[in-house]
Amino acid sequence: MKRFLILLVAQCLLLPILAQKPAIRPGALWLDRDGNPINAHGGGVLYHRGTYYWYGEHKSAHSSSAFVGITCYRSKDLIHWTNCGVVLPVDTQKASDIEKGCIMERPKVIYCPATRKFVLWFHLELKDRGYAAARAAVAVADKPTGPFSYLRSGRVNPYCYPADWTAADRQRCDTLSQTRYQQWWTAPWREAIRQGLFLKRDMAGGQMARDMTLFVDDDGRAYHIFSSEDNLTLHLAELSTDFTYHTGRYWRIAPGGQNEAPVLFKHNGRYWLITSGCTGWAPNEARMFSADNLTGPWTQWPTPCRGKEARTTFGGQGTYALPVAGRPDAFIFLADIWCPKHPSDARYVWLPITFEGGHPVIEWRDEWSPASFWK
């Protein structure tokens, strides 16, 4: 009898959970199939042969530094996720680029048909150097679940001018001098930034690469988009045919505009870019840009967010725009609600992107299901 009562009570406690319909609940604790919180922050999702693979930063309870590495989860329905483990672990050897305690952020994976390799890029900061290194790092694997083999890291496109600059643009940049603009945030300093003051500063060592994403266009060319020039200007850099190098061709987006956390996608032949301002871990209002050509020019629009806490991007910061397989008009906006005092408890905000007059709209929903939303 006692055993029966225990089972009855347990059943009653589980009923509310079992009764819940499968759904994505933005901001709520998201558990994997083993009942553990999903630990894949700042992530991106790859769709390959009928399965979605979610890659992200493994964060600890008290630090945003990397003590484990980059994790991967897989799913068929975007709701239930199976933990595939650590696909790129930190290195135990001292002086390694990815030494335990470094910073590994915003991992993204794309598939290269030419080499049949899965290519992982991420923002890397060397151990005990804060955010001074500002490197892009790359690794490759034969399977989406890894293991990924680390290749290298570094600054991007040394000794290269933007691909769309004229001879006059280059000459103007070459005349800029750091000694003339030592006071930041003044009107002359801002104009010098737009003309390439920091770009010239980093010409020899390569351009800074922090918050980032990847994008493969319809023609198969791949691009690396990242916050550069001390987070003041976004760079869109072309990747080589094997997706593991930069070609030296790149374009600046919103020079001096202070944008980070780039989220890029294409809809009906038009490119859309959603970014955030630079306010550290604190959330701010998302920004949106569009272009008819990936290399610009880009036009800024009001924030696409609507509803609960729209002015702070629902308390989060964008990380990726996921195209839903088989549905050309379906995209999901991925964001993280950062929790710097307890990094592993950062929550995920996944919301559908709809379109009004051809413009993206991201509206808050307490819960929703991809299968029924686009049915």
Residue pairs with C-beta under 8 A, 6 or more apart in sequence:
21 369
22 77
22 79
22 80
22 369
23 79
23 367
23 368
23 369
24 78
24 79
24 350
24 367
24 368
24 369
24 370
25 366
25 367
26 314
26 347
26 348
26 349
26 350
26 351
26 364
26 365
26 366
26 367
27 314
27 315
27 337
27 347
27 348
27 349
28 347
29 37
29 347
30 37
30 38
30 81
30 347
30 348
31 37
31 38
32 38
32 73
32 81
32 82
32 83
33 80
33 81
33 82
33 83
34 83
36 83
37 344
37 345
38 54
38 56
38 73
38 81
38 83
38 348
39 56
39 58
39 59
39 71
39 344
40 54
40 55
40 56
40 57
40 58
40 71
40 72
40 73
41 56
41 57
41 58
41 59
41 336
41 343
41 346
42 56
42 57
42 105
42 106
42 107
42 319
42 336
43 54
43 55
43 56
43 57
43 106
43 107
43 319
43 320
43 334
44 54
44 55
44 56
44 106
44 107
44 108
44 109
44 213
44 214
44 319
44 320
44 322
44 334
45 52
45 53
45 54
45 55
45 320
45 322
45 334
46 52
46 53
46 55
46 109
46 110
46 111
46 118
46 144
47 53
47 322
47 323
47 325
48 111
48 118
48 144
50 76
50 325
51 74
51 75
51 76
51 144
52 74
52 75
52 76
52 78
52 322
52 325
53 72
53 73
53 74
53 84
53 109
53 144
53 145
54 72
54 73
54 74
54 75
54 81
55 70
55 71
55 72
55 87
55 107
55 108
55 109
55 120
56 70
56 71
56 107
57 64
57 66
57 70
57 71
57 104
57 105
57 106
57 107
58 66
58 67
58 68
58 69
58 70
58 71
58 86
59 343
59 344
59 346
60 67
60 68
60 343
60 344
61 342
61 343
61 344
61 345
62 342
62 343
63 343
64 103
64 340
64 343
65 101
65 102
65 103
65 127
66 90
66 98
66 100
66 101
66 102
66 103
66 104
67 90
67 100
67 101
68 86
68 89
68 90
69 86
69 87
69 88
69 89
69 90
69 98
69 104
70 86
70 87
70 88
70 104
70 107
70 120
70 122
70 148
71 83
71 84
71 85
71 86
71 87
72 84
72 85
72 86
72 87
72 144
72 145
72 146
73 81
73 82
73 83
73 84
74 81
74 82
74 84
74 144
74 145
75 81
75 82
77 370
77 371
78 324
78 332
78 350
78 370
79 369
79 370
84 145
84 146
85 145
87 120
87 141
87 145
87 146
87 147
87 148
88 98
88 104
88 107
88 120
88 139
88 146
88 147
88 148
88 150
90 98
90 99
90 100
90 101
90 102
90 104
91 97
91 98
91 99
91 100
91 150
92 99
92 100
93 99
97 124
97 126
97 135
97 137
97 150
97 152
97 153
98 104
98 124
98 137
98 150
98 153
99 126
99 127
100 127
101 127
101 128
102 124
102 125
102 126
102 127
103 123
103 124
103 125
103 131
104 122
104 123
104 124
104 137
105 122
105 123
105 124
105 125
105 210
105 211
106 122
106 123
106 211
106 212
106 213
106 319
107 120
107 121
107 122
108 120
108 121
108 122
108 212
108 213
108 214
108 320
109 118
109 119
109 120
109 144
109 214
110 118
110 119
110 214
110 216
110 222
110 243
111 117
111 118
111 119
111 144
112 118
112 119
112 222
112 241
112 242
112 243
113 220
114 241
114 242
115 140
115 242
115 243
116 142
117 140
117 141
117 142
117 242
117 243
118 140
118 141
118 142
118 143
118 144
118 146
118 148
119 138
119 139
119 140
119 242
119 243
119 244
120 138
120 139
120 140
120 141
120 148
121 136
121 137
121 138
121 212
121 214
121 224
122 136
122 137
122 212
123 134
123 135
123 136
123 137
123 209
123 210
123 211
123 212
123 226
124 133
124 135
124 136
124 137
124 153
125 131
125 132
125 133
125 134
125 135
126 132
126 133
126 135
131 210
134 155
134 208
134 209
134 210
134 228
135 153
135 154
135 155
135 209
136 153
136 154
136 155
136 156
136 209
136 212
136 224
136 226
137 150
137 151
137 152
137 153
138 151
138 152
138 153
138 244
139 148
139 149
139 150
139 151
140 148
140 149
140 151
140 244
141 147
141 148
141 149
151 244
154 206
155 202
155 205
155 206
155 207
155 208
155 209
156 206
156 207
156 208
156 209
156 224
156 226
156 228
156 235
156 237
156 246
156 250
157 206
157 207
157 235
157 237
157 246
157 248
157 250
158 203
158 204
158 205
158 206
158 207
159 203
159 204
160 248
160 249
160 250
161 169
161 170
161 173
162 169
162 199
162 250
162 251
162 252
163 249
163 250
163 251
163 295
164 251
164 295
164 296
165 173
169 195
169 196
172 195
172 196
173 195
173 196
173 197
173 199
173 200
174 200
176 192
176 195
176 196
176 197
176 200
178 197
178 201
180 192
181 188
181 189
181 192
181 197
183 189
189 197
190 256
193 229
193 232
193 233
193 255
193 256
194 255
194 256
196 255
198 229
198 230
198 232
198 233
199 207
199 229
199 233
199 252
202 208
202 229
207 228
207 229
207 235
207 250
208 227
208 228
208 229
208 230
209 224
209 226
209 227
209 228
209 235
210 226
210 227
210 228
210 231
210 260
211 226
211 227
211 231
211 260
211 261
211 262
212 224
212 225
212 226
212 227
212 262
213 225
213 226
213 262
213 263
213 264
213 319
213 320
214 222
214 223
214 224
214 225
215 222
215 223
215 225
215 264
215 265
215 266
215 294
216 222
216 223
217 223
217 266
217 294
218 266
221 238
221 239
222 238
222 239
222 243
223 236
223 237
223 238
223 239
223 294
224 236
224 237
224 239
224 246
225 234
225 235
225 236
225 237
225 253
225 262
225 264
225 273
226 234
226 235
226 237
226 262
227 233
227 234
227 259
227 260
227 261
227 262
228 234
228 235
229 235
229 255
231 258
231 259
231 260
231 278
232 255
232 256
232 257
232 258
233 252
233 253
233 254
233 255
233 256
233 257
233 259
234 252
234 253
234 254
234 257
234 259
234 262
234 273
234 275
235 250
235 251
235 252
235 253
236 250
236 251
236 252
236 253
236 294
236 295
237 246
237 247
237 249
237 250
238 246
238 247
238 249
238 250
239 245
239 246
239 247
240 246
240 247
251 295
251 296
253 259
253 273
253 289
253 296
253 298
254 275
254 289
254 298
254 300
258 277
258 278
259 275
259 276
259 277
259 278
259 287
260 275
260 276
260 277
260 278
261 275
261 276
261 317
261 318
261 319
262 273
262 274
262 275
262 318
263 273
263 274
263 275
263 318
263 319
263 320
263 321
263 333
263 334
264 271
264 272
264 273
264 274
264 321
265 271
265 272
265 321
265 323
265 331
265 353
266 272
267 329
267 331
267 355
267 358
267 360
268 358
269 292
270 290
270 291
270 292
270 358
271 290
271 291
271 292
271 293
271 294
272 288
272 289
272 290
272 321
272 360
273 288
273 289
273 290
273 291
273 298
274 286
274 287
274 288
274 289
274 304
274 318
274 321
274 333
274 360
275 286
275 287
275 288
275 289
275 318
276 283
276 284
276 285
276 286
276 287
276 313
276 317
276 318
277 284
277 285
277 287
281 338
281 340
283 312
283 313
283 314
283 315
283 316
283 317
283 337
283 338
284 312
284 313
285 303
285 305
285 310
285 311
285 312
285 313
286 303
286 304
286 305
286 313
286 318
286 362
287 300
287 303
288 300
288 301
288 302
288 303
288 304
288 360
289 298
289 299
289 300
289 301
290 298
290 299
290 301
290 359
291 297
291 298
291 299
301 359
303 310
303 311
303 313
304 353
304 359
304 360
304 361
304 362
305 311
305 313
305 314
305 362
305 363
305 364
306 361
306 362
306 363
306 364
307 314
307 363
307 364
307 365
308 314
308 364
309 315
309 364
310 364
313 335
314 335
314 337
314 349
314 351
314 364
315 337
315 349
316 335
316 336
316 337
316 338
316 347
316 349
317 335
317 336
317 338
318 333
318 334
318 335
319 334
319 335
319 336
320 334
321 331
321 332
321 333
321 334
321 353
322 331
322 332
322 334
323 330
323 331
324 330
324 331
324 332
324 370
324 374
327 374
329 355
330 352
330 353
330 370
330 374
331 352
331 353
331 360
332 350
332 351
332 352
332 353
332 370
333 349
333 350
333 351
333 352
333 353
333 362
334 348
334 349
334 350
335 348
335 349
335 350
335 351
336 346
336 347
336 348
336 349
337 346
337 347
337 348
337 349
338 346
339 345
339 346
339 347
351 362
351 363
351 364
351 365
351 368
352 362
352 365
352 368
352 370
352 373
352 374
353 360
353 361
353 362
354 360
354 361
354 362
354 363
355 361
